[in-house]
Amino acid sequence: MTNPLPPSSALILAGGRGQRMGGRDKGLVYWQGEPLIAHVHRVVRPLSDDLVISCNRNQPAYRAYADQLVGDAEADFPGPLAGVIAGLKVARHEWVVLLACDAPRVDRELIEDLLRLAEASDSAAMVRQGGYWQPMFSVLPRRLLPMLEQAWATGERSLQKALLREAVQGLECAEDDRRLSNFNSPELLQG
């Protein structure tokens, strides 16, 4: 019998400019008849009673998918690290599943594997695909918040670089793993 998963918050990042989408809010762009955020929400909702969405615009549209909404502390879309810091500040559980709003093919198995790896190692867990880290598919312990805030204060803006300042366990995924597809341009939405 598999051990039960630890309680976790879910943090979905939807706070970007959407530059490759022509400025459109990626999480609200439709794919297969629903906004991208709806696909991610459907997978993560059964795993958490604390779903946080980091969004810097269109809060009324995101409200239906979240228990809590947060925005970046600074204006002008400073990037995913800012969204993670804002989300960790309000997350109610020690473990936080981190996902992007534009990854509608993520599945429950991937999230559960990340949670188990993070709990077993008592550290952050992140997908590695083809030798590259994929920080938008991670499970983070909330205790990383002070370290991430310190990284931000010293000028770091890369989420990946900030997270890799501490031990991170890699969950190896194949290069062609469709669950990791990011729909960050109009062309990819055709698939």
Stockholm file with secondary structure:
# STOCKHOLM 1.0

chainA/1-191         MTNPLPPSSALILAGGRGQRMGGRDKGLVYWQGEPLIAHVHRVVRPLSDDLVISCNRNQPAYRAYADQLVGDAEADFPGPLAGVIAGLKVARHEWVVLLACDAPRVDRELIEDLLRLAEASDSAAMVRQGGYWQPMFSVLPRRLLPMLEQAWATGERSLQKALLREAVQGLECAEDDRRLSNFNSPELLQG
#=GR chainA/1-191 SS CCCCCCCEEEEEECCSCCGGGTTCCGGGSEETTEEHHHHHHHHHGGGCSCEEEECSSCHHHHHTTCSEEECCSSSSCCCHHHHHHHHHHHCCSSEEEEEETTCTTCCHHHHHHHHHHHHHHTSEEEEEETTEEEEEEEEEEGGGHHHHHHHHHTTCCCHHHHHTTSCEEEEEECTTCGGGCCCCSGGGGGC
#=GC SS_cons         CCCCCCCEEEEEECCSCCGGGTTCCGGGSEETTEEHHHHHHHHHGGGCSCEEEECSSCHHHHHTTCSEEECCSSSSCCCHHHHHHHHHHHCCSSEEEEEETTCTTCCHHHHHHHHHHHHHHTSEEEEEETTEEEEEEEEEEGGGHHHHHHHHHTTCCCHHHHHTTSCEEEEEECTTCGGGCCCCSGGGGGC
//
